[in-house]
Amino acid sequence: MSAERIATARLSARDRRAPDFFIVGHPKCGTTALYEMLRSQPRIYMPELKEPQFFAAEMRGEGRPRHLPETLEEYLALFEAARADQLAGEASPSYLRSHTAAAEIARVAPDARIVAILREPASLLRSVHLQFVQAMIESEYDLRKALELEGARREGRNLPRHGLWPQALLYSEHVRYVEQLRRYHAAFPKENVLVLIYDDFRADNAGTVRTVLRFLGVEDPAPVVQIEANPTVSARSRSVHELMYTVTVGRGPVSSGVKAAVKTLMPAGARRRLLGSLRRNLVYGDPPPVDEELMSELRRDLKGEVVALSEYLDRDLVGLWGYDDVG
């Protein structure tokens, strides 16, 4: 959304409440668990829609889900149910990768608090790729080949036929951590931006959530309940995976016909239970073994970013993430 459109929309939406805080990413870094754990707090309001993705305007495309808000009025309506004694927030991991989201958020909510979560970049890319394959955003099941396609995909070639979020397939854009953080530090005071490290969150979920609550200024929080969310999985079969996509998400006359037939034959509740069971038992399984050779290559390529991030955050992430011996 352009600055002019946001300014115009703000006039018509000025009586609506904007979020007080944003979890801006990355994916596969615990953002879903953090969202669930925060929204269980009585002093926190987060909408049922976890990822509105409203401010990552340049990432919108033909495959944008219809349930996501398109206008500022629709977006702010997500927070209407927040009480006066609650802080309102949302979690959209695409905001950290977005080149425009930081400035757009600042225009609508200039005093907002920002929470970013960063993960060792090679393992992040592996997990993100597996998630994109699962979500049918990525059609190349081999991570090495998917990475090699980035040049062609920047030119609009070799994109998945489903066409969902092609910008997300530019994998190098996910791990430009210092560049991403600088966009938020340019748009918000330093004290309004909290950078978390995934390793800390994994080691102590509850302690990290308490850190976030203190950062948000929440006094006397309720006990924190640990939650495991969004585990990394792998598609067992490409053909079964694509069939499931056709039944649940796919567009076009064939997909629409299949979905209409399923809806006619089966009530909504039974349909959800069946699809959930099929996903768990037939479509997804444990992720494949790690390609250690590829991981070593990625770490060599990414060491400069890790060194720069360590200096930027004044924390030894080179040692924490095992980059000491990477040549």
NUNUSE-370069 format. One record per residue: x, y, z of N, C-alpha, C, O in turn. Coordinates in steps of 0.1 Angstrom, whole numbers. Example, Ala and Ser with C-alpha at 12.3 -4.5 7.8 and 13.67 -1.06 7.14 Angstrom:
REM NUNUSE-370069
    n_X    n_Y    n_Z   ca_X   ca_Y   ca_Z    c_X    c_Y    c_Z    o_X    o_Y    o_Z
    132    -57     78    123    -45     78    132    -33     78    142    -33     85
    128    -22     71    137    -11     71    129      0     79    134     11     80
END
This chain:
REM NUNUSE-370069
    n_X    n_Y    n_Z   ca_X   ca_Y   ca_Z    c_X    c_Y    c_Z    o_X    o_Y    o_Z
      8    -12      0      0      0      0      9     12      0     18     13      8
      6     22     -9     14     34     -9     12     43      3      2     41     10
     21     53      5     20     62     16      7     70     15      0     73     25
      4     74      2     -8     82      0    -21     74      4    -30     79     10
    -21     61      0    -33     53      3    -34     51     18    -45     51     24
    -23     49     25    -23     47     39    -28     60     46    -36     59     55
    -23     71     41    -27     84     48    -42     86     46    -49     90     55
    -47     83     34    -62     84     32    -70     75     40    -80     78     46
    -65     62     41    -72     52     48    -72     56     63    -81     53     70
    -61     62     68    -60     65     82    -71     75     86    -76     75     97
    -75     84     77    -85     94     80    -98     87     83   -106     90     92
   -101     76     75   -114     69     76   -113     59     87   -124     54     92
   -101     55     92   -100     45    102    -94     50    115    -90     43    123
    -94     64    116    -87     70    128    -93     66    141    -86     67    151
   -106     62    142   -111     58    154   -109     44    158   -113     39    168
   -102     37    149   -100     22    151    -86     21    157    -77     29    155
    -84     10    165    -72      8    172    -62      1    163    -65     -9    157
    -49      6    164    -38     -1    157    -31    -10    167    -32     -7    179
    -24    -20    162    -17    -29    172     -6    -21    180     -1    -11    175
     -4    -26    192      7    -20    200     20    -27    198     31    -21    201
     20    -39    192     32    -46    190     31    -56    178     20    -60    175
     42    -59    172     43    -68    161     54    -78    162     65    -75    166
     51    -91    160     61   -101    159     64   -102    144     55   -106    136
     76    -98    140     78    -96    126     86   -108    119     89   -107    107
     90   -118    127     96   -130    120    109   -134    127    113   -128    137
    115   -144    121    113   -151    108    104   -163    109    100   -166    121
    100   -169     98     93   -182     99    102   -193    104    115   -191    103
     97   -203    109    104   -215    115    114   -211    126    124   -217    127
    110   -200    133    119   -195    144    111   -195    157    115   -189    167
     99   -201    157     91   -201    169     81   -190    170     75   -188    180
     78   -184    159     68   -173    159     54   -178    162     47   -171    169
     51   -190    157     37   -195    160     36   -199    175     26   -195    181
     46   -205    181     46   -208    195     46   -195    203     38   -194    213
     53   -185    200     53   -172    207     40   -166    206     35   -161    216
     34   -166    194     20   -161    192     10   -168    202      2   -161    208
     10   -181    202      1   -188    210      3   -186    225     -6   -185    233
     16   -185    229     19   -183    243     15   -169    248     11   -167    259
     17   -159    239     14   -145    243     -2   -144    243     -7   -137    252
     -9   -149    234    -23   -147    233    -30   -154    245    -42   -152    247
    -23   -163    252    -30   -169    263    -29   -160    276    -35   -163    286
    -22   -149    274    -20   -140    286    -33   -130    286    -37   -125    276
    -39   -129    298    -51   -120    299    -49   -106    294    -58    -99    289
    -36   -101    296    -34    -87    292    -30    -85    277    -26    -74    273
    -30    -96    270    -26    -95    256    -38    -99    247    -45   -109    250
    -40    -92    236    -50    -96    226    -43    -98    213    -37    -88    208
    -45   -109    207    -40   -112    194    -51   -119    186    -57   -128    191
    -54   -115    174    -66   -120    167    -64   -135    163    -52   -140    163
    -75   -141    160    -74   -155    155    -65   -157    143    -59   -167    141
    -66   -147    134    -58   -147    122    -43   -144    126    -40   -132    129
    -35   -154    126    -21   -152    131    -13   -143    122     -6   -134    127
    -14   -145    109     -5   -138     99    -13   -129     90    -16   -133     78
    -17   -117     94    -24   -108     84    -16   -104     72    -22   -102     61
     -3   -103     74      6   -100     62      3    -87     55      6    -85     44
     -5    -78     62    -10    -66     56      1    -56     51      0    -50     41
     11    -55     59     21    -44     56     32    -49     47     41    -41     43
     33    -62     43     42    -67     33     36    -66     19     34    -76     12
     33    -54     15     25    -51      3     32    -57     -9     25    -62    -18
     45    -56    -10     52    -60    -22     52    -75    -24     56    -80    -34
     48    -82    -13     48    -97    -14     34   -102    -18     33   -114    -20
     25    -93    -21     12    -98    -25     12   -102    -40     20    -96    -48
      4   -112    -43      3   -117    -57    -10   -123    -59    -19   -122    -51
    -11   -129    -71    -24   -136    -74    -28   -147    -65    -39   -150    -63
    -18   -153    -58    -21   -164    -49    -24   -159    -35    -26   -168    -26
    -25   -146    -32    -28   -142    -19    -42   -147    -14    -52   -146    -21
    -42   -154     -3    -54   -160      2    -65   -149      4    -62   -138      8
    -77   -153      1    -89   -143      1    -92   -139     16    -98   -128     17
    -88   -146     26    -92   -142     39    -83   -132     45    -86   -127     56
    -72   -128     39    -63   -118     44    -69   -104     41    -75   -102     31
    -67    -94     50    -72    -81     49    -66    -74     37    -53    -75     35
    -74    -66     29    -69    -59     18    -68    -44     21    -60    -37     15
    -76    -39     29    -77    -25     32    -73    -22     47    -73    -31     55
    -69    -10     50    -65     -7     64    -77     -9     73    -76    -13     84
    -89     -5     68   -101     -7     76   -103    -22     80   -106    -25     91
   -101    -31     70   -103    -45     72    -92    -50     82    -95    -58     91
    -80    -44     81    -69    -48     89    -72    -44    104    -71    -52    113
    -75    -31    106    -77    -26    120    -89    -33    126    -90    -34    138
    -99    -38    118   -110    -45    124   -106    -57    131   -114    -62    140
    -95    -63    128    -90    -75    135    -88    -72    150    -88    -82    158
    -86    -60    154    -82    -56    167    -93    -49    175    -91    -45    186
   -105    -49    169   -116    -42    175   -121    -48    189   -126    -42    198
   -118    -61    190   -123    -68    202   -113    -67    214   -116    -71    225
   -102    -60    212    -92    -58    222    -98    -49    233   -103    -38    230
    -97    -53    246   -101    -44    256    -92    -33    259    -80    -33    254
    -96    -22    266    -88    -11    269    -76    -15    278    -65     -8    277
    -77    -25    286    -66    -29    295    -57    -40    288    -49    -45    295
    -59    -42    275    -51    -52    268    -42    -45    258    -45    -34    253
    -30    -51    256    -22    -47    245    -26    -56    233    -27    -68    234
    -27    -50    221    -30    -57    209    -18    -59    200     -9    -50    199
    -17    -71    195     -6    -74    186     -9    -84    175    -20    -90    175
      1    -86    166     -1    -96    156     13   -102    152     23    -96    157
     13   -113    145     25   -120    141     25   -123    127     18   -132    122
     33   -116    119     35   -119    104     50   -120    101     56   -110    100
     55   -133    100     69   -135     98     74   -128     85     86   -126     84
     66   -126     75     70   -120     63     74   -105     65     81   -100     56
     71    -99     76     74    -85     78     89    -82     79     94    -71     75
     97    -92     84    111    -90     86    118    -90     72    127    -83     70
    114    -99     63    120   -100     50    115    -89     41    122    -85     32
    103    -83     43     98    -73     35    106    -60     35    112    -56     45
    108    -54     23    116    -42     22    107    -30     26    113    -19     28
     94    -31     27     85    -20     29     78    -20     43     73    -10     47
     77    -32     49     68    -33     61     72    -24     72     64    -18     79
     85    -23     75     90    -15     87     84     -1     86     79      5     95
     86      6     74     82     20     72     67     21     73     61     30     78
     60     11     67     45     11     66     39      9     80     30     16     84
     45      0     88     41     -2    102     42     11    110     33     15    117
     54     18    108     57     30    115     47     41    112     44     49    120
     42     42    100     32     52     96     19     50    103     12     60    107
     15     37    105      2     34    111      3     34    127     -6     38    134
     15     28    131     17     26    146     31     30    150     39     22    152
     33     44    150     47     49    152     53     45    166     65     45    167
     45     42    176     50     39    189     50     24    191     52     19    203
     48     16    181     47      1    183     60     -5    188     71      1    185
     59    -16    194     70    -24    198     72    -36    188     62    -41    183
     84    -39    185     88    -48    174     95    -60    180    105    -58    187
     91    -72    177     99    -84    182    103    -92    169     95    -96    161
    116    -94    168    122   -102    157    128   -115    163    134   -114    174
    127   -126    156    134   -138    161    143   -143    149    139   -144    138
    156   -145    153    166   -149    143    171   -163    146    172   -167    158
    174   -171    136    179   -185    137    191   -187    129    194   -180    119
    200   -196    133    212   -199    125    208   -201    110    199   -208    107
    214   -193    101    208   -191     88    207   -204     79    198   -206     72
    217   -213     80    217   -225     72    205   -234     76    198   -239     67
    203   -236     89    192   -244     94    179   -237     91    169   -244     88
    179   -224     91    166   -217     88    162   -220     73    151   -223     71
    172   -219     64    169   -221     50    164   -235     48    154   -237     40
    169   -245     55    165   -259     53    150   -260     58    142   -266     51
    147   -254     70    134   -255     75    124   -248     67    112   -252     65
    128   -236     62    119   -228     54    115   -235     41    104   -235     37
    126   -241     35    123   -249     23    113   -260     25    104   -262     17
    115   -268     36    106   -278     39     92   -273     41     82   -279     36
     91   -262     48     77   -256     50     71   -252     37     59   -254     34
     79   -246     28     74   -241     15     69   -253      6     60   -252     -1
     77   -264      7     73   -276      0     59   -281      5     50   -284     -2
     58   -281     18     46   -286     25     34   -277     21     23   -282     19
     36   -264     20     26   -255     17     23   -253      2     15   -245     -2
     30   -261     -6     29   -260    -21     33   -246    -26     29   -242    -37
     42   -239    -19     48   -227    -24     60   -230    -32     62   -223    -42
     67   -241    -28     79   -245    -35     76   -259    -42     70   -268    -36
     80   -260    -55     78   -272    -63     90   -280    -64     89   -292    -67
    102   -275    -60    114   -282    -61    117   -288    -47    119   -281    -37
    116   -302    -46    118   -309    -33    132   -309    -29    134   -312    -17
    142   -307    -37    156   -308    -33    161   -294    -30    160   -285    -38
    166   -292    -18    170   -279    -13    181   -273    -22    181   -262    -26
    191   -281    -25    202   -276    -33    197   -271    -47    201   -260    -51
    189   -279    -53    183   -274    -66    175   -262    -65    175   -253    -73
    167   -261    -54    159   -249    -51    167   -237    -50    164   -226    -55
    178   -238    -43    187   -227    -41    194   -223    -54    195   -211    -57
    197   -232    -63    203   -230    -76    193   -223    -85    198   -217    -95
    180   -224    -83    170   -218    -91    168   -203    -89    161   -196    -96
    175   -197    -78    172   -183    -74    174   -174    -86    166   -164    -88
    185   -175    -93    188   -166   -104    177   -166   -114    172   -155   -119
    173   -177   -118    162   -178   -128    149   -173   -123    141   -167   -130
    146   -176   -110    133   -171   -105    133   -156   -103    122   -150   -103
    144   -150   -101    145   -135   -101    140   -129   -114    136   -118   -115
    142   -137   -125    138   -133   -138    124   -138   -142    120   -136   -153
    117   -144   -132    104   -149   -135    103   -162   -141     92   -166   -146
    114   -170   -141    114   -183   -148    115   -194   -137    119   -192   -126
    111   -206   -141    111   -218   -133    104   -216   -120    108   -221   -109
     93   -209   -120     84   -207   -109     74   -219   -108     70   -224   -118
     70   -222    -96     59   -233    -94     46   -229   -101     43   -217   -102
     40   -239   -107     27   -236   -114     16   -230   -106      7   -223   -111
     17   -232    -92      7   -227    -84      8   -212    -82     -2   -205    -79
     20   -207    -83     22   -192    -84     20   -185    -70     18   -173    -70
     21   -192    -59     19   -186    -46     33   -179    -41     43   -186    -40
     32   -166    -39     44   -159    -32     57   -163    -39     66   -168    -32
     59   -160    -51     72   -163    -58     84   -156    -51     95   -161    -52
     81   -144    -45     92   -137    -39     98   -145    -27    110   -143    -24
     90   -153    -21     95   -161    -10    105   -171    -14    113   -176     -5
    106   -175    -27    115   -185    -31    129   -179    -34    138   -186    -39
    131   -166    -32    144   -160    -33    151   -162    -19    151   -153    -10
    157   -174    -17    161   -178     -4    171   -169      3    171   -167     15
    180   -163     -5    190   -155      1    184   -143      8    190   -137     17
    172   -139      3    166   -127     10    162   -130     24    160   -120     32
    160   -142     28    156   -146     41    167   -144     51    164   -141     63
    179   -144     47    190   -145     57    199   -132     57    211   -133     61
    194   -121     52    201   -109     52    197   -101     65    191    -91     65
    202   -107     76    197   -103     89    200    -88     92    191    -81     97
    212    -84     90    216    -70     94    208    -60     86    203    -50     91
    207    -63     73    199    -54     65    184    -53     69    178    -42     70
    179    -64     73    165    -65     78    163    -57     91    154    -49     92
    172    -59    100    171    -52    113    173    -37    111    167    -29    118
    182    -33    102    185    -19    100    172    -12     96    170      0     99
    164    -18     88    151    -12     83    142     -9     95    136      2     96
    142    -18    105    134    -15    117    140     -5    126    133      4    132
    153     -5    128    160      5    136    159     19    129    161     29    136
    158     19    116    156     32    110    142     38    112    140     50    111
    132     29    114    118     33    115    113     35    129    104     42    132
    121     28    139    116     29    153    128     32    162    140     29    158
    126     37    174    137     39    184    143     25    187    136     15    187
    155     25    190    162     13    193    155      5    205    155     -7    205
    150     13    215    144      6    226    131      0    223    125     -8    231
    125      3    211    113     -3    207    114    -16    199    105    -22    195
    127    -21    197    129    -33    189    137    -43    198    147    -40    203
    130    -55    199    136    -66    206    140    -77    197    132    -82    189
    153    -80    197    158    -91    188    160   -104    197    168   -103    206
    153   -114    194    155   -127    201    163   -137    192    162   -136    180
    169   -146    199    177   -157    192    169   -170    194    166   -173    205
    167   -177    183    159   -189    183    164   -199    194    156   -206    201
    177   -200    195    183   -210    204    179   -207    218    176   -216    226
    178   -194    222    174   -191    236    159   -194    238    155   -199    248
    151   -192    227    137   -195    228    135   -210    230    126   -215    238
    142   -218    222    141   -233    223    146   -238    237    140   -247    242
    156   -232    242    161   -236    255    152   -233    266    152   -240    276
    145   -222    265    137   -217    276    125   -209    271    125   -197    270
    115   -216    266    103   -210    261     97   -200    270     95   -188    267
     94   -204    283     87   -196    292     96   -184    296     90   -173    297
    109   -185    298    117   -174    301    118   -164    290    118   -152    293
    118   -168    277    118   -159    266    105   -151    266    105   -139    263
     93   -158    268     81   -151    268     80   -141    279     75   -130    277
     86   -144    291     86   -134    301     94   -122    297     91   -111    301
    105   -124    290    113   -113    285    105   -105    275    106    -92    276
     97   -111    267     89   -103    258     78    -95    265     75    -84    262
     72   -101    275     62    -94    283     68    -82    290     61    -72    291
     80    -84    296     86    -72    302     89    -61    292     87    -49    295
     94    -65    280     96    -56    269     83    -48    265     84    -36    262
     72    -55    266     59    -49    262     53    -41    274     44    -33    272
     59    -42    286     54    -35    297     42    -41    304     35    -34    311
     41    -54    303     30    -62    309     34    -65    323     43    -72    325
     27    -60    333     29    -62    347     21    -74    352     10    -76    347
     26    -81    361     19    -93    368     13   -102    357      1   -105    357
     22   -108    348     16   -117    338     11   -130    345     15   -134    355
      2   -137    337     -2   -150    342      9   -160    339     18   -157    332
      8   -171    346     19   -182    343     20   -185    329      9   -186    322
     32   -187    324     34   -190    310     34   -205    307     41   -213    314
     25   -209    298     24   -223    294     31   -226    282     29   -219    272
     41   -235    282     49   -238    270     41   -245    260     32   -253    263
     44   -242    247     36   -247    236     46   -251    225     55   -244    222
     44   -263    219     52   -267    207     43   -266    195     32   -272    195
     47   -258    186     38   -255    174     46   -256    161     58   -253    161
     39   -259    150     44   -259    137     57   -266    135     67   -261    131
     57   -280    139     70   -287    137     73   -289    122     65   -289    114
     86   -291    120     91   -293    106     88   -307    102     91   -317    109
     81   -308     90     78   -321     85     82   -321     70     86   -311     64
     80   -333     64     83   -334     50     72   -342     43     65   -350     49
     69   -339     30     59   -346     22     64   -360     19     75   -361     14
     56   -370     22     60   -384     19     59   -386      4     68   -393     -1
     49   -381     -3     47   -385    -17     43   -372    -24     34   -365    -20
     50   -369    -35     47   -357    -43     32   -358    -49     25   -348    -49
     29   -370    -54     16   -371    -60      4   -370    -50     -6   -363    -52
      6   -376    -38     -4   -375    -28     -5   -361    -22    -16   -355    -20
      7   -355    -21      7   -341    -16      0   -331    -26     -8   -323    -22
      2   -333    -39     -5   -325    -49    -20   -327    -49    -28   -318    -51
    -24   -340    -47    -38   -343    -46    -44   -336    -35    -55   -330    -36
    -38   -336    -23    -43   -329    -11    -44   -314    -14    -54   -308     -9
    -34   -309    -21    -35   -294    -24    -47   -291    -33    -54   -282    -31
    -50   -300    -42    -61   -298    -51    -74   -298    -44    -83   -290    -46
    -75   -307    -34    -88   -308    -26    -90   -297    -17   -101   -293    -15
    -79   -291    -11    -80   -282      0    -78   -267     -4    -84   -258      1
    -69   -265    -14    -64   -251    -17    -65   -247    -31    -69   -236    -35
    -63   -257    -40    -61   -254    -54    -72   -246    -61    -84   -247    -56
    -69   -239    -71    -78   -231    -78    -80   -236    -92    -73   -246    -96
    -89   -231   -100    -92   -236   -113   -104   -245   -114   -109   -249   -103
   -109   -248   -126   -121   -257   -127   -120   -271   -122   -129   -276   -116
   -108   -277   -123   -106   -291   -118   -107   -291   -103   -114   -298    -97
    -99   -282    -97    -98   -281    -83   -112   -277    -77   -116   -283    -67
   -118   -267    -83   -131   -263    -78   -141   -274    -79   -150   -276    -70
   -141   -282    -90   -150   -294    -91   -148   -304    -80   -157   -310    -74
   -135   -307    -77   -132   -317    -67   -136   -312    -54   -143   -320    -46
   -133   -299    -50   -137   -294    -37   -153   -294    -36   -158   -297    -25
   -160   -290    -47   -174   -290    -46   -180   -304    -43   -189   -305    -36
   -174   -314    -50   -179   -327    -48   -177   -332    -34   -185   -338    -28
   -165   -329    -28   -162   -333    -15   -171   -326     -5   -176   -332      5
   -174   -313     -7   -183   -306      2   -197   -311      1   -204   -311     11
   -201   -315    -11   -215   -321    -12   -216   -334     -5   -227   -337      1
   -206   -342     -5   -207   -356      1   -204   -356     16   -207   -366     22
   -198   -346     21   -193   -347     35   -195   -334     43   -192   -324     38
   -201   -335     55   -203   -323     63   -189   -317     66   -179   -323     66
   -190   -304     70   -177   -296     72   -169   -302     83   -157   -304     82
   -175   -306     94   -167   -311    106   -160   -324    102   -149   -326    105
   -168   -333     96   -162   -346     92   -151   -344     81   -141   -351     81
   -153   -334     72   -143   -331     62   -130   -326     68   -119   -331     64
   -131   -317     78   -119   -313     85   -111   -324     92    -99   -325     91
   -119   -333     99   -113   -344    106   -106   -353     96    -95   -358     99
   -112   -356     85   -107   -365     75    -94   -359     69    -84   -366     68
    -95   -347     65    -83   -341     59    -71   -340     69    -60   -342     65
    -74   -337     82    -64   -336     92    -57   -350     94    -45   -351     95
    -65   -360     94    -60   -374     95    -51   -378     83    -41   -384     85
    -56   -374     71    -48   -377     59    -35   -370     59    -25   -376     56
    -35   -358     63    -22   -350     64    -13   -357     74     -1   -359     70
    -18   -360     85     -9   -366     96     -3   -380     92      8   -383     94
    -12   -388     86     -8   -402     84     -3   -406     70      4   -415     68
     -8   -398     60     -4   -402     46      5   -391     39     14   -395     32
      2   -379     42      9   -368     34     23   -364     40     33   -363     33
     23   -362     53     35   -357     59     42   -367     69     35   -375     75
     55   -367     69     63   -375     78     75   -367     83     76   -355     82
     84   -375     90     96   -368     95    104   -363     83    104   -368     72
    111   -351     86    120   -346     75    131   -355     71    135   -363     79
    136   -354     59    147   -362     55    160   -359     62    161   -348     68
    170   -368     62    182   -365     68    189   -352     63    187   -349     52
    196   -346     72    203   -333     68    214   -336     58    222   -346     61
    215   -329     47    226   -330     38    238   -322     44    238   -310     42
    247   -329     51    257   -322     58    267   -314     49    272   -304     52
    269   -320     37    278   -313     27    272   -300     23    279   -290     22
    259   -300     20    252   -287     16    252   -278     28    255   -266     26
    250   -282     40    250   -274     52    263   -267     54    264   -255     57
    274   -275     52    287   -269     53    290   -258     42    296   -248     45
    285   -261     30    287   -251     19    279   -238     23    284   -227     21
    267   -240     28    259   -228     31    265   -220     43    266   -208     42
    271   -227     53    277   -220     64    289   -212     59    292   -201     64
    297   -218     50    308   -210     44    303   -198     37    309   -187     39
    293   -199     30    287   -188     22    281   -177     32    282   -165     29
    276   -182     43    268   -173     52    277   -168     64    271   -160     72
    289   -172     65    297   -168     76    298   -153     77    298   -147     88
    300   -146     66    301   -131     66    289   -125     73    290   -115     80
    277   -130     70    265   -125     75    264   -127     90    260   -118     98
    269   -139     95    268   -142    109    278   -133    116    275   -128    127
    290   -131    111    300   -122    117    294   -108    118    295   -101    129
    288   -103    107    282    -89    107    271    -88    118    270    -78    124
    263    -99    119    252    -98    128    257    -99    143    252    -92    151
    268   -106    145    274   -107    158    279    -93    162    276    -89    174
    285    -86    153    290    -72    156    278    -63    158    278    -54    166
    268    -64    150    256    -55    150    248    -57    163    244    -47    169
    247    -69    168    240    -71    181    249    -72    193    244    -73    204
    262    -71    191    272    -72    201    270    -85    209    269    -85    222
    269    -96    202    267   -109    208    275   -120    199    274   -119    187
    281   -129    206    289   -139    198    281   -150    192    279   -161    198
    275   -147    181    267   -157    174    276   -166    166    272   -177    162
    288   -161    162    297   -170    155    300   -182    164    300   -194    159
    302   -181    177    305   -192    186    292   -200    188    292   -212    188
    281   -193    191    268   -199    194    264   -208    183    259   -220    186
    265   -204    171    260   -211    159    271   -220    153    268   -226    142
    283   -221    159    293   -231    154    300   -226    142    304   -235    134
    302   -213    140    309   -208    128    324   -206    131    331   -201    122
    328   -209    143    342   -207    146    352   -214    136    362   -208    132
    348   -226    133    357   -234    124    353   -234    110    359   -242    102
    344   -226    106    339   -225     92    349   -217     84    352   -205     88
    355   -223     74    365   -216     66    360   -205     57    368   -198     50
END
